[in-house]
Amino acid sequence: MRRWLPLLTVCLGTFMLLIDVTIVIVALPDMVDDLGASFGALQWVIDAYALALGALVLGAGSIGDRVGHRRVYVVGLALFAVSSLMCGLAPNSGVLIAARAIQGVGAAAMFATTFALLNSAYAGRDRGSAYGMWGAVSGASAAVGPILGGLLTEGASWRWIFLVNLPVSAVAILLCRTALTEARTPVRGRIDVPGMASFTAAAACATYALIRANEDGWSSRVVWSLLVAAALLLAGFVVIEARTRHAMFDLTLLRNRSFVAVLLAGLLLTFAAFTTFTYTSIWLQSVLGMSPLAAGLTGLPLSVTAFGVSAVLGRVLHGRRPDLVIGAGLLFVGLGSLLTAALVHGAAGWPSLLPGLALVGVGVGLATPILGSVSMSLVPVERGGMAAGAVNTTRQLGFAFGIAALGSVFTARAESILAGRGIPDPTHVAHAIAGGQTPGLLRAAPAAGRQVLDSAAHAAGVAGVQATFAVAGAVGVIAGLLVAVLMRPAGPRTATPAERPPVTEGAAR
C-alpha cells in the first residue's frame, strides 16, 4: 500500500486543481446575485484561474527542472491553499478574480510537476497503472467539479467551493513530506524570466481579446489591438527562446510531429470536452430553473465513463500506438458533442444531455492518461518538467480560450433567436441570458410582456447551448483526425530513444 502513496499525493493535488476549473460553473448564478457581477466579470472568475494556470504551467515546469519538482509541488500546494481562503472570503468580484488568478499560479506549480513526480516514483507496469489511475482522476475531476459545486452551493454557500480546499491541501502537504522524494539532481541554470513574462502576456492578451470580442464585437479596435499585441508578444517569446541558453521551452521540439500533435491534442481536448459545461449549467439553472446540485449531476455520465475507461484501460493502453488512442479519444469527444447538439433543441431538457456526455467521457478517458506518458517519452528525462508543462499549458489555455470563444457563439445564436421574436435590445438580453441573469430579466419585465420574454429566453437558451455543442463537436472531430495524421508513424525507421514511448513489462512479454 505504501508504494501507492506518491500516486495518492499527486492525485490529491490534481483532483483539487482540475476540480477548481469547473467547480465554479454551477455557482455562477449565486455569485451574480451575491456579488453583483457583470457578464464580463463572470467569465473572468473562470478565465483568471484557467489563464494563470495555462500561461504559467510551462514556466513552472522549467523551474521544477532547476530547483526540484517536489519543492515546486509543495510550494504550489501552499499557495493554492492560501488563495483558496482568499476566494472564500472575497467581498466583491474584483477580489475574487484576483484571488482566482493567484490560485491559478499555485495550480500551475502543482500541475507542471505531476508527470515528473510520477515518472520518478514508478517504472514498468507500476508506471502504466499510475498513469491510468492519474488519468482517471484527471478525466473525471473536471466533470465532478459541477456536482461537488452544486452540493456545496446548495447545502452551504458558493464560498465553500473554495474553503473546502484547505483541509485537502493540508493533507496533501503532509503526504509530500513523507511520500515524495527527488529522484535526481535538478538541472543547473537560470530561470527564464523573459520567456515566462512574454508567454504569459501573450496568453493574457489573446484571452482578453476573445472576451472583449464577445462583449464589443469583432469590429472593435480594442479587440484587434489585443490580438496584434498577442501575436507580437508570442513572436518575442519565440525570439527569446531561440537565443537564451536556459530556455524554458526547447523550440526544437516543434520539429517533432508527435510532440506538436500532443500539444494540439491537449489544447483541443479541453476545448471540445469541458468548455460547454459553463453555458450548459447557466442554461439549466437560470433558464430551466434547476438547482445547482441537479445541474451539476447532469455531468455524471461524463465523469463516470471517463473515470472507468481510464482506470480500466489506462494500464492496457500505456505504450500502445498513441496516434490511434489519442485520435480515437478526440473523435469520441467530438461525436458525443455533436450527438448532444442534435438532441438539444426546442423544448429539450436535461435528459437530452446524457447520451452525448457519456460518449464525451469515453473520449476523455481514452486520451487523457496517454497524453502525459507520451509527452514525457519525447524528451530527455531531465526536461520532464518542461514537457509536462507544455502539454498542461495547452490543456488549460484550451479551457480559457474555449470559455471566451463559446461565449461569443452562445450569445450570437441567442441574439439571433431573440431578434427573430421581436425582443427589444436583443444584444443586451442575449448577454444577460449567457450571464445567468434570466430570472432578473423576467422580474424586471412588465407583467404583460413577461410570458413572451420567458418563452423567448427558453428558445434562445436552448439554441445557444446547441450551438456551443455543435462547435465543440466539430473541433473534437477535426482534432482527432489531425492528431491521427500528425502522430502516424512515418515508416519503418527505428525510433530514437527520445521518441520511443516507455514500454511496460506487460507490453514487452
MARDRENZA-897046 format. One record per residue (C-alpha): z, x, y. Coordinates in Angstrom, 3 decimals. Layout:
R  z  x  y
R  Z  X  Y
...
***
This chain:
R  z  x  y
R  0.000  0.000  0.000
R  0.854  2.831  2.401
R  -2.713  4.161  2.257
R  -3.910  0.983  3.995
R  -1.535  1.318  6.958
R  -4.160  3.188  9.049
R  -6.578  0.299  8.438
R  -3.898  -2.236  9.410
R  -3.135  -0.276  12.589
R  -6.784  -0.097  13.632
R  -7.430  -3.738  12.709
R  -4.492  -4.931  14.820
R  -5.972  -3.318  17.903
R  -9.476  -4.527  17.081
R  -8.219  -8.063  16.488
R  -6.462  -8.177  19.868
R  -9.234  -6.667  21.944
R  -12.013  -8.774  20.417
R  -9.995  -11.989  20.485
R  -9.430  -11.421  24.192
R  -13.193  -11.501  24.741
R  -13.317  -15.170  23.719
R  -9.726  -16.446  23.759
R  -10.026  -17.396  27.422
R  -13.004  -19.681  26.799
R  -11.086  -22.818  25.838
R  -8.520  -22.137  28.584
R  -11.117  -22.044  31.383
R  -10.792  -25.726  32.373
R  -6.997  -25.346  32.639
R  -7.435  -22.185  34.707
R  -9.768  -24.055  37.044
R  -7.114  -26.721  37.646
R  -4.169  -24.322  37.872
R  -5.725  -21.552  39.975
R  -8.429  -23.494  41.817
R  -11.063  -21.016  40.615
R  -14.734  -21.333  41.559
R  -17.587  -21.131  39.050
R  -18.256  -17.510  40.049
R  -14.600  -16.607  39.565
R  -14.648  -18.434  36.253
R  -17.419  -16.178  34.992
R  -15.620  -13.071  36.224
R  -12.463  -13.936  34.268
R  -14.634  -13.348  31.192
R  -17.038  -10.750  32.553
R  -14.462  -8.477  34.237
R  -12.968  -7.806  30.813
R  -16.250  -7.564  28.922
R  -17.811  -5.393  31.625
R  -14.904  -2.925  31.827
R  -14.809  -2.772  28.037
R  -18.556  -2.298  27.706
R  -19.015  0.115  30.587
R  -16.072  2.397  29.739
R  -16.050  2.479  25.944
R  -18.743  5.182  25.858
R  -16.737  7.402  28.192
R  -13.539  6.652  26.290
R  -15.188  7.757  23.058
R  -16.195  11.036  24.676
R  -12.637  11.537  25.942
R  -11.335  10.849  22.433
R  -13.577  13.592  21.048
R  -11.972  16.024  23.503
R  -8.278  15.063  23.649
R  -7.813  13.345  20.284
R  -8.708  9.880  19.007
R  -5.156  8.933  18.055
R  -3.838  9.810  21.512
R  -6.534  7.784  23.266
R  -5.915  4.835  20.941
R  -2.179  4.775  21.718
R  -2.779  5.042  25.482
R  -5.248  2.159  25.207
R  -2.697  0.010  23.398
R  -0.056  0.659  26.060
R  -2.450  -0.112  28.921
R  -3.631  -3.243  27.141
R  -0.052  -4.486  26.816
R  0.830  -3.865  30.474
R  -2.339  -5.538  31.759
R  -1.808  -8.498  29.416
R  1.566  -9.040  31.092
R  -0.180  -8.906  34.496
R  -2.710  -11.522  33.328
R  0.031  -13.817  32.063
R  1.886  -13.677  35.390
R  -1.200  -13.802  37.667
R  -0.592  -16.109  40.693
R  -4.275  -16.553  41.566
R  -7.783  -15.900  40.252
R  -8.144  -12.613  42.152
R  -5.120  -11.037  40.483
R  -6.199  -12.438  37.126
R  -9.681  -10.917  37.432
R  -8.256  -7.524  38.453
R  -5.784  -7.584  35.559
R  -8.576  -8.542  33.162
R  -10.562  -5.506  34.308
R  -7.569  -3.235  33.617
R  -7.144  -4.919  30.254
R  -10.771  -4.030  29.535
R  -10.019  -0.361  30.240
R  -7.270  -0.368  27.612
R  -9.510  -2.198  25.166
R  -12.256  0.382  25.712
R  -9.880  3.198  24.760
R  -8.995  1.389  21.527
R  -12.492  0.277  20.606
R  -14.076  3.681  21.235
R  -11.820  5.436  18.732
R  -11.867  2.827  15.961
R  -14.658  4.249  13.790
R  -13.473  7.847  14.163
R  -9.952  6.876  13.072
R  -11.274  5.017  10.016
R  -13.510  7.949  9.082
R  -10.537  10.317  9.396
R  -8.311  8.158  7.203
R  -10.694  7.189  4.384
R  -13.500  8.579  2.252
R  -15.686  7.426  -0.634
R  -15.097  3.927  -1.961
R  -12.000  3.501  0.200
R  -14.114  4.071  3.288
R  -16.510  1.345  2.215
R  -13.601  -1.030  1.653
R  -12.065  -0.102  5.012
R  -15.309  -0.723  6.882
R  -15.770  -4.005  5.055
R  -12.298  -5.245  5.997
R  -12.648  -3.954  9.560
R  -15.987  -5.747  9.798
R  -14.393  -8.948  8.513
R  -11.690  -8.747  11.181
R  -14.211  -7.811  13.859
R  -16.666  -10.537  12.957
R  -14.039  -13.240  12.706
R  -11.986  -12.237  15.763
R  -14.395  -13.471  18.399
R  -14.691  -16.811  16.615
R  -10.931  -17.105  16.032
R  -10.326  -16.498  19.753
R  -11.145  -20.054  20.877
R  -8.978  -21.506  18.077
R  -5.947  -19.395  18.968
R  -6.636  -20.017  22.651
R  -6.652  -23.754  22.024
R  -3.347  -23.613  20.143
R  -1.608  -21.629  22.868
R  -3.148  -23.511  25.807
R  -2.392  -26.917  24.363
R  1.013  -26.054  22.922
R  2.360  -23.944  25.791
R  0.163  -22.724  28.656
R  -3.019  -20.733  29.210
R  -0.779  -17.844  30.292
R  0.403  -17.396  26.709
R  -3.052  -16.368  25.557
R  -2.239  -13.077  27.300
R  1.519  -12.847  26.791
R  1.140  -13.110  23.007
R  -0.451  -9.637  23.077
R  2.859  -7.988  23.975
R  4.655  -8.156  20.588
R  1.440  -7.364  18.687
R  0.846  -4.303  20.893
R  4.414  -3.122  20.299
R  3.981  -3.332  16.508
R  0.631  -1.517  16.688
R  2.099  1.320  18.792
R  4.932  1.786  16.279
R  2.416  1.919  13.428
R  0.349  4.510  15.308
R  3.283  6.906  15.295
R  3.660  6.721  11.506
R  0.257  5.785  10.055
R  -2.358  7.578  12.171
R  -2.981  11.313  12.302
R  -5.587  13.541  13.930
R  -7.796  14.865  11.160
R  -9.308  17.721  13.137
R  -9.025  19.762  16.301
R  -10.527  17.961  19.328
R  -13.747  19.340  20.834
R  -13.244  21.595  23.814
R  -14.980  20.774  27.074
R  -14.668  18.964  30.366
R  -14.676  15.187  30.663
R  -17.972  13.925  32.051
R  -16.620  12.096  35.110
R  -20.001  11.863  36.977
R  -21.653  10.396  33.878
R  -18.864  7.867  33.379
R  -18.942  6.831  37.039
R  -22.724  6.397  37.228
R  -22.965  4.427  33.981
R  -20.066  2.153  34.902
R  -21.547  1.468  38.340
R  -24.970  0.710  36.824
R  -23.498  -1.770  34.336
R  -21.412  -3.429  37.062
R  -24.407  -3.851  39.381
R  -26.562  -5.316  36.612
R  -23.908  -7.826  35.538
R  -23.086  -8.826  39.106
R  -26.798  -9.318  39.794
R  -27.066  -11.761  36.873
R  -24.024  -13.698  38.070
R  -25.329  -13.864  41.650
R  -28.740  -14.966  40.351
R  -27.009  -17.889  38.676
R  -25.372  -18.862  41.970
R  -28.045  -17.901  44.548
R  -31.280  -17.981  42.542
R  -33.713  -15.206  41.688
R  -35.227  -15.210  45.167
R  -32.019  -13.792  46.633
R  -32.387  -10.379  48.259
R  -28.847  -9.533  47.227
R  -29.757  -10.078  43.574
R  -32.777  -7.813  43.739
R  -30.874  -5.198  45.723
R  -28.256  -5.106  42.988
R  -30.906  -4.803  40.279
R  -32.582  -1.929  42.129
R  -29.197  -0.250  42.565
R  -28.515  -0.669  38.825
R  -31.861  0.934  37.972
R  -31.271  3.868  40.323
R  -27.751  4.425  39.015
R  -28.998  4.323  35.434
R  -31.685  6.866  36.309
R  -28.986  9.004  37.911
R  -26.926  8.739  34.733
R  -29.867  9.994  32.663
R  -30.358  12.955  35.011
R  -26.645  13.802  34.890
R  -26.503  13.633  31.101
R  -29.617  15.785  30.761
R  -28.191  18.549  32.965
R  -24.499  18.699  32.066
R  -23.209  20.883  29.243
R  -20.476  18.385  28.376
R  -22.362  15.095  28.477
R  -20.521  12.018  27.245
R  -23.791  10.793  25.680
R  -26.294  13.002  23.893
R  -29.691  11.811  25.139
R  -31.471  13.457  22.200
R  -30.079  10.679  20.010
R  -32.554  8.338  21.683
R  -35.313  10.179  19.828
R  -33.852  8.814  16.609
R  -35.352  5.378  15.973
R  -32.472  4.374  13.727
R  -29.863  5.115  16.387
R  -31.871  3.214  19.009
R  -32.090  0.295  16.587
R  -28.306  0.328  16.069
R  -27.750  0.238  19.839
R  -30.231  -2.621  20.186
R  -28.588  -4.486  17.326
R  -25.142  -4.147  18.907
R  -26.409  -5.473  22.242
R  -28.346  -8.444  20.904
R  -25.969  -9.394  18.069
R  -23.179  -10.138  20.537
R  -25.565  -11.844  22.962
R  -27.004  -14.135  20.296
R  -23.840  -14.845  18.288
R  -20.991  -15.307  20.751
R  -22.010  -15.975  24.361
R  -22.909  -19.601  23.659
R  -19.217  -20.270  22.913
R  -18.403  -20.239  26.620
R  -20.665  -23.110  27.584
R  -20.133  -24.983  24.316
R  -16.386  -25.022  24.944
R  -16.833  -26.217  28.532
R  -19.141  -28.999  27.337
R  -16.745  -30.103  24.600
R  -13.699  -30.196  26.868
R  -14.835  -31.173  30.341
R  -17.749  -33.455  29.374
R  -16.783  -34.849  25.958
R  -13.049  -34.808  26.679
R  -11.884  -32.823  23.645
R  -8.591  -30.934  23.684
R  -8.576  -27.105  23.865
R  -7.462  -26.874  20.231
R  -10.101  -29.306  18.977
R  -12.795  -27.451  20.932
R  -11.635  -24.139  19.502
R  -11.656  -25.455  15.933
R  -15.398  -26.118  16.141
R  -15.853  -22.358  15.811
R  -14.038  -22.300  12.468
R  -17.237  -22.274  10.334
R  -18.357  -19.099  12.101
R  -15.040  -17.283  11.730
R  -14.572  -18.285  8.076
R  -18.070  -17.314  6.958
R  -18.047  -14.094  8.999
R  -14.717  -13.009  7.510
R  -15.688  -13.997  3.992
R  -19.086  -12.296  4.000
R  -17.717  -9.054  5.482
R  -14.663  -8.920  3.224
R  -16.592  -9.691  0.028
R  -19.851  -7.844  0.698
R  -18.731  -5.064  3.054
R  -17.869  -2.693  0.202
R  -21.063  -3.559  -1.688
R  -23.365  -3.172  1.310
R  -21.809  0.086  2.544
R  -24.514  2.740  2.045
R  -27.331  0.225  1.431
R  -30.518  0.229  3.479
R  -29.299  -0.627  6.982
R  -32.664  -1.932  8.176
R  -32.509  -4.760  5.657
R  -28.823  -5.571  6.069
R  -28.680  -5.495  9.877
R  -32.105  -7.126  10.253
R  -31.117  -9.937  7.877
R  -27.832  -10.412  9.718
R  -29.583  -10.824  13.061
R  -32.108  -13.230  11.545
R  -29.272  -15.390  10.187
R  -27.684  -15.399  13.652
R  -30.977  -16.412  15.256
R  -31.778  -19.115  12.725
R  -28.260  -20.518  12.975
R  -28.528  -20.803  16.748
R  -31.978  -22.398  16.514
R  -30.630  -24.914  13.991
R  -27.839  -25.780  16.418
R  -30.362  -26.220  19.235
R  -32.311  -28.624  17.026
R  -29.209  -30.677  16.167
R  -27.568  -30.803  19.622
R  -29.395  -33.435  21.647
R  -28.973  -36.917  23.041
R  -25.573  -38.332  22.092
R  -24.710  -35.401  19.809
R  -21.078  -34.355  19.487
R  -19.113  -31.524  17.898
R  -20.273  -32.135  14.266
R  -23.784  -31.087  15.305
R  -22.483  -27.558  15.925
R  -21.041  -26.876  12.478
R  -24.066  -26.136  10.202
R  -25.655  -23.717  12.639
R  -22.396  -21.908  13.395
R  -21.831  -21.368  9.661
R  -25.227  -19.625  9.458
R  -24.394  -17.551  12.522
R  -21.173  -16.475  10.778
R  -23.127  -15.266  7.745
R  -25.237  -13.104  10.026
R  -22.229  -11.694  11.845
R  -20.540  -10.911  8.540
R  -23.613  -9.044  7.282
R  -24.392  -6.981  10.363
R  -21.008  -6.087  11.875
R  -19.493  -3.723  9.261
R  -22.627  -1.655  8.750
R  -23.225  -1.113  12.477
R  -20.163  1.113  12.640
R  -20.788  3.115  9.487
R  -24.465  3.731  10.285
R  -23.754  4.891  13.836
R  -21.172  7.398  12.562
R  -23.591  8.722  9.934
R  -26.231  9.585  12.532
R  -24.163  12.138  14.481
R  -22.100  15.230  13.643
R  -18.501  14.382  12.788
R  -17.144  15.972  15.977
R  -19.129  13.475  18.087
R  -17.951  10.402  16.221
R  -16.175  9.010  19.280
R  -19.371  9.240  21.288
R  -21.385  7.418  18.625
R  -18.793  4.672  18.220
R  -18.521  4.366  21.985
R  -22.276  3.979  22.377
R  -22.502  1.172  19.815
R  -19.454  -0.653  21.104
R  -20.743  -0.251  24.661
R  -23.905  -2.149  23.820
R  -21.917  -4.817  21.962
R  -19.709  -5.602  24.931
R  -22.474  -5.326  27.510
R  -24.366  -7.831  25.383
R  -21.484  -10.254  25.893
R  -21.199  -9.594  29.643
R  -24.947  -9.909  30.193
R  -25.134  -12.928  27.896
R  -22.435  -14.859  29.742
R  -24.251  -14.300  33.024
R  -27.766  -14.921  31.682
R  -26.910  -18.055  29.675
R  -25.016  -19.390  32.672
R  -28.341  -19.422  34.503
R  -30.022  -21.091  31.520
R  -27.337  -23.782  31.286
R  -27.327  -24.649  34.988
R  -31.112  -24.602  35.298
R  -31.530  -27.028  32.411
R  -28.668  -29.235  33.587
R  -30.087  -29.301  37.105
R  -33.489  -30.473  35.865
R  -31.868  -33.335  33.929
R  -29.752  -34.373  36.931
R  -32.729  -34.245  39.290
R  -34.731  -36.423  36.896
R  -31.953  -39.022  37.017
R  -31.842  -39.065  40.806
R  -28.388  -37.480  41.171
R  -27.852  -36.241  44.770
R  -27.471  -32.453  45.167
R  -28.261  -31.686  41.500
R  -27.742  -27.941  42.037
R  -24.120  -28.371  43.083
R  -23.423  -30.877  40.310
R  -25.033  -28.635  37.668
R  -22.869  -25.684  38.716
R  -19.786  -27.906  38.638
R  -20.573  -29.074  35.099
R  -21.160  -25.492  33.939
R  -17.874  -24.502  35.559
R  -15.825  -27.101  33.706
R  -15.341  -29.330  36.757
R  -16.874  -32.543  35.426
R  -13.573  -34.516  35.465
R  -13.084  -33.606  39.128
R  -16.611  -34.714  39.955
R  -16.020  -38.087  38.337
R  -12.688  -38.590  40.104
R  -14.271  -37.819  43.480
R  -17.309  -40.062  42.928
R  -17.380  -43.608  44.357
R  -16.375  -46.185  41.778
R  -19.775  -47.890  41.966
R  -21.647  -44.737  41.005
R  -19.150  -43.218  38.585
R  -20.724  -44.617  35.434
R  -24.174  -43.356  36.431
R  -22.788  -39.886  37.183
R  -20.851  -39.845  33.914
R  -23.975  -40.701  31.925
R  -25.973  -38.056  33.782
R  -23.248  -35.427  33.221
R  -23.270  -36.133  29.479
R  -27.061  -35.772  29.361
R  -27.019  -32.615  31.490
R  -24.210  -31.049  29.457
R  -25.834  -31.536  26.070
R  -29.193  -30.339  27.424
R  -27.588  -27.224  28.888
R  -25.858  -26.380  25.603
R  -29.071  -26.984  23.680
R  -30.930  -24.593  25.999
R  -28.341  -21.831  25.575
R  -28.567  -22.045  21.777
R  -32.365  -22.044  21.911
R  -32.400  -18.847  23.974
R  -29.718  -17.225  21.809
R  -31.647  -18.162  18.680
R  -34.880  -16.660  19.968
R  -33.018  -13.482  20.903
R  -31.478  -13.236  17.430
R  -34.757  -13.699  15.556
R  -36.653  -11.234  17.747
R  -33.811  -8.723  17.478
R  -33.783  -8.978  13.684
R  -37.494  -8.240  13.484
R  -37.285  -5.352  15.967
R  -34.356  -3.723  14.192
R  -36.036  -4.033  10.794
R  -39.153  -2.323  12.146
R  -37.323  0.433  14.044
R  -34.996  1.303  11.158
R  -37.604  1.078  8.417
R  -37.869  4.390  6.550
R  -40.863  6.328  7.870
R  -41.867  7.737  4.491
R  -40.708  9.807  1.561
R  -39.333  12.537  3.837
R  -35.844  13.680  2.839
R  -33.254  12.653  5.404
R  -31.314  15.306  7.265
R  -27.521  15.384  6.879
R  -27.107  13.832  10.332
R  -29.421  10.967  9.411
R  -28.138  10.390  5.871
R  -25.674  7.453  5.590
R  -22.430  8.134  3.786
R  -22.678  7.465  0.041
R  -19.796  5.720  -1.643
R  -18.697  6.646  -5.129
R  -19.807  3.247  -6.355
R  -23.303  3.726  -4.945
R  -23.547  7.181  -6.472
R  -22.956  6.023  -10.009
***
